[in-house]
């Protein structure tokens, strides 16, 4: 397989995965207009090409919350990653550690927090949803502390599950889903042997440990659907801010006023995100939402962004528009599904190569120098 960009990994992932898993990674809400806008609007951001700026001493490194990262990227939380590759969350976390970038484990991972933390040589970040079961949330916070998690990423844009038509059509949900998934797996023997058979158990590791029993894909839809909480408000989260002593990042901000609320709440950072176009179809693309939010909060907290990022060039664009770091979701998931740990490592190398070219041709030597002045 010849790989020159993250898009090549997308094609490879589609060849390797059963349809229900590929569509789970690749799909969005409703007609997927916001999913497409995330990519198209980001590609429409133009950069100023400069000449004779002496960028021989170029560095891609940055720092968040006192810890250095070799790239201004973070492997963002992606649920069910252990279904994309054998013990996929462990493989992705190891790849991130080798490249010295952060990895965020999803609440809805196949591998448990403890399995990933003990398998990874670097501290990981952990993502938690707002859920009705406060006992589960309390338990996860305590487990995260014991596991040495440094950063908590709190996702707030899931008060209701988005309408994801592709999941119903593919067999992730909808009628006869078990039969359809089995038939699809039979057409992908490499995945079936490596992940389907050798990658067990396929339960939701974090949920199973809390419930004291095995869980599975049916619980992913059912348990999450029963526990997402549309009644939540900022005041309901105060106990989390009081309990969690480390940095806390609020993920799923698209409006400047919500960003100001995060500052008042005491968050250390936010992620400007529309959940990869998987929640409200018709919402603003992240790249359009980012600049006014960055302006609204200034340096009051760290601003991160995700959604639509498919290359290192896209990372530079996001940074120029006000982000201090960029979370990678689909790009990392495609690479993991296609080639496991080695694929994620190579994907990060490709992003670094793209960034070096973009920074050289826009005349900047460091991540701190990437600002709106490099935009055309």
Secondary structure, 3 states (H helix, E strand, C coil): CCCCCHHHHHHHHHHHCCHHHHHHHHCCCCCCHHHHHHHHHHHCCCECCCCCCCCCCCCCCEEECCEEECCCEEECCCCCHHHCCCCHHHHHHHHHHHCCCEEEECCCCCCCHHHHHHHCCCCCEEEEECECCHHHHHHHHHHHHHCCCCEEEEECCCCCCCCCHHHHHHCCCCCCHHHHHHHHHHCCHHHHHHHHHCCCCCCCHHHHHHHCCCCCHHHHHHHHHHHECCCCCHHHHHHHHHHCCCEEEEEEECCHHHHHHHHHHCCCEEEECCHHHCCCCCCCCHHHHHHHHHHHHCCCCEEEECCCCCCHHHHHHHHHCCCCEEEECHHHHHHHHHHHHHHHHHHHHHHHHHHHHHHHHHCCCCHHHCCHHHEC
